Amino acid sequence: MASNVNRRNALKNIIAGTAAIGVSSGFSALAMDKPESNEPLRLKGNINHAVCRWCFSSFDVEALCIEAKKIGIKGIDLVGPQDWPTLKKHGLESTMCNGAEINLVDGFNDEKFHEKLIQNYTAMIPLVAEAGYKNLICFSGNRRGKDDETGWNNCVKGLKQLIPLAEKHNVVLVMELLNSKVNHKDYQCDRTSWGAELCKRLGSENFKLLYDIYHMQIDEGDVIRNIRDYHQYIAHYHTAGVPGRNEIDDTQELYYPAIMKAIAETGFKGFVAQEFIPKNADKMASLKKAISICDI
């Protein structure tokens, strides 16, 4: 009996040790260790990398452009017309334009906001096109008691008034998927299937989804399968560590190399933008590490 107990304990120790070695070596091999800030990354070209402006607000736009360009980043998300000249100066793209939305809670799912939204987007769509950009963000807004069918119908009613203009200018209106569990309580477009149904009802290549990996891991999980199943409706991706929108490293529950591989396998040619909150005092080192992990 004592011999069997010892054997079980020994086996547990061996398995635990093997798992620890496997995880450690796997993470290290995939650049989970902090890269040296002064060493340029050699990107593979399978993923087009971008970064979200608001996560690095301690940098002015000029400084962020300079540092991002060093890493090999091709664009910056969530900047409006006032910052486009600075991006152009540094050869960077405004990969997800903003500035037409009212906010995240007052969106297309409520008819009382349609007049203002249509006015805003009618003015912004030509500006995006004139600048040579393509993606313009939009939001469903909060449910405020509306069921799915009402939300879809209201979104279709509002967005259909803008789709012809978007098609004319080759601009894609991109609705972001946000979690309603932790960060954006009551937000309606909080499932990939909900956004995909809206895409089907609108029936235009000029309306698609921003699949935020962080948000969708919180609300629905099954990230890789959903990317594979709904990729035709996705125009853009955001990243961050779960839980807490933390840095992409071995403290969080998502394995980004596999997710990036799944994205690449769909034939996606758009952008993947980092949207984590850097904890490291050297924020550019954190960004560089995230890019290296996601560059498959």
N, C-alpha and C positions, 0 to 999 in steps of 0.2 A: 504493500500500500504506500509506504513512504517513498519507495522507488518511483511509483507512478506519479505521485505528487511532484517529486523533484523533476521528473521528465516533463510534466506539464509546465512547470515554472520555467524550465530551461527553454522549452519550445516557445513560450510567450516572450521570453527575453530575446531569443533569436529573431522572431518575427518583428518585434518592436524595433530591434536594432537594424534589421534589414530595411524596414519601412523608413526609418529615420535617415539611413544612408541614401536610400533611393530618392526621397524628397529633397534632401540637401544637395545631392549631386545634380538632380534634375533642375532645381531652381538655379543653381550656380551656372549650369551649362546654358540656361536660357537668360542669362544676364540679370538675374535677380540681385546680384551684388552691385553695389553702387559703381557706375563707370566713372573714370576720371574725367573731370569737367573739361580739361583742356585737350582731350583726345576726340577727334571727329568720329562720328558714327559712319559706318559703311552700310548704308541702307540697301536692302535687296530689291526694292522697286515693286514688290507685290502689294504693298499697302501705301496709299497716299495719306500722309500724316498731316494733321492740323492740331491746333490748340485753341481752347476757348478763352477769350479775352478776360472774362470776369474772374476766372480762377487765378489770374496773375495780375490783379489790379494794382499791386504795389509797384509794378513797372509801368512807365508811360508807354504809349503805343509804339513810339520810335524805338525805345530800348527793347521792348518785347520782340519787335520785328528783327532787330539786329541779332538777338540771342537765338530766336527761333530759326533764323536762316542758318546760323552756325550748325545747328543740330541736324538740319536737313528737312525741317518742316516746310510744307508748301503753302500753307494758308492759315488764317486766323478766323475763328468763328465768332459770331455775335458782335459784329461791329457794324455801325451804320455809316451813312455817306460822309460824315465829318472826318472819319478816319481812313476812308478809302485812298485818298492821295498818298498817305504815309505808307500804306501797304504796297501801292503801286511803285513807289520810290524804291522799295526793297525787293521788288519782284515777287511779292506774295499775293495770294488770292484771298478775297473775302469769301470764304468757303460756305458760310451760312450767314446771310445778311439779315439784319433786323432793323427795327425802327418803325414798322407799320402797325405792329400789334398795339392794343391798348394796354394790356398786361396779361398775366397768365390765367386769371380767373374770369375775365370778361371776354368771351370768345364767340366763335361762330355758332355755337349751339344755342344761342339766345337771340331771338329776333330783335330785341331792343338795342343790341349793339351793332346790328348790321349796317345802319346808315354810316356810322362813324368808321367802322372797319372798311367798308367799301370805299369810302372817301380816302382813307389812309393808304390802302393797297393800290387803288387806282393811281395815286400819285407816286407810289414807291416802285411799282413794277417797271415802268419805263426807266427810272433812275438805275435800277439794278442792271437792266439790259444795256444801257448806255455805258455803264462802267465795265461791261464785259463779264459780268458775273451771272450766276444762274439760280442759286437757291435762296429763297426768302421764307423765313420761319413764320408759322402761324400756330394758333392754339384753339383747342375746342372750347375752353372755358370750363367752369365748374358746373356740376349737374343742377344744383339748387332744386332738387326734387324731380327733375326731368328723367323719364325713363329712356332707355336706349333708342327706341324708335323716334321719340320726339327729338332727341339730340341729333340723330342722323338726319332727320328731315330738315331741321333748322340749319344744320351745317351745309347740307346740299343746297338749300334755298339761297343762302348767303354766298357760298363759294361759286356756285354756277354763274353768278353775276360777274365774277372775276376771271374765271377760267378762259374765256375767249381772249381777254387781254393778255393773260399769261402765255397762252399759246402763240399769240401774235408776236410776243417779244421773246419767246423761248425761255421763259422764266418758270421755275418749278416752285409752287407753293408747298411748303413742307411742314406738316403738322407734327409737333413733337409728342411722343408718348412719354407721359410722366406718371410716377407712382402716386396713388391716392391713399396709400397705407401709412407712409411716414412723412414725406415732404410736402405733398400737395393734396391735402385732404379734399375730397369731393370732386377732384378733376375727372372729367368724363372720359377722355381718350387715354385710358389707363391700362388697356390691354391691346396686344398686337392685333388680335382678331377684330376688335372694335374699329381700329384704324383701317384695317384691311377692308372691312365691309364698307366703310365710307369711300375708300378708293374705288371699290367696285361700283358703287352707286354713282360716283362722279364720272367714271369711265374716261379719264384723261391722263395721259402721261405727264401732264403738267401739275398734277397733284399727287404727292407721295408722302411718306412718313419719315420722320427722324426717329430711328430706333436707338433709344438711350439704354445701353446695356445695364447700367447701374439701376435705373428706374424699373426696367422690366425684370431684372433678377429679383427685386423686392416684391413686385406685385404678381408675377406669374412664374418666374423661373424657367426651366427648360429652354434656356437661351439658344443653344445651338440648333435644336430642332425647329424652334420658331423662326430663326434666321433662314434656315433652309426652306421652310414651308412658305414663308411670306416675303422672300427676298425681292420678288418682282415689284413689291409695293414700297420698298425701302430706298430712299435717296441718300441717306447720310447716317452715320453712327456717332454716338458719344460713348466715352468710357469713364469709369471710375471704380475704385475698390469698394466692395460691399463687405461688411457694413460701414456706414459713416462717410461715404464719398471720400475715402482715404486713398492714399497713394497705392499704386499697383505694385504689390510685393507679396511676400509669403505670409502676410498677416490676414489676408482676406480670402473670401470663399470662391472667387472666380479664377479660372485658369485661362488667362488671356491668350497665350499662344494657341491653344486649341480653338478658341473663339475666332481669333484672327484667321486661322487656317480655314475655318468654316466659311467665313465671309469671303475670302479669296476664292474658294472653290465654287462659289455662286457666280463668279465672273464679275463681281462688283468692281467698278472703276472709279467710284466716287471717293469721298474722304472719310477718314476716321479721326475724330477730334478728341483729344484728351480733355476731360472735364473733372479732374480730381482736385481736391484741396491740398496743396503741398504743405507738409508738416516740417520738412527739412528747412533749416535756415537758408541753405543753398537751393533755392527753388529751381534753378536751371538744372542742377544736378538731378533733382527729382524728375523733372520733365524728360531729361535725357535718358534716365533709367527706364521710364515708362515707355518711351519711344523704342528703346532697344528691346524691351520685352514684347512689344506688340509688332515688331518688324519681323515677320515670319518668312 
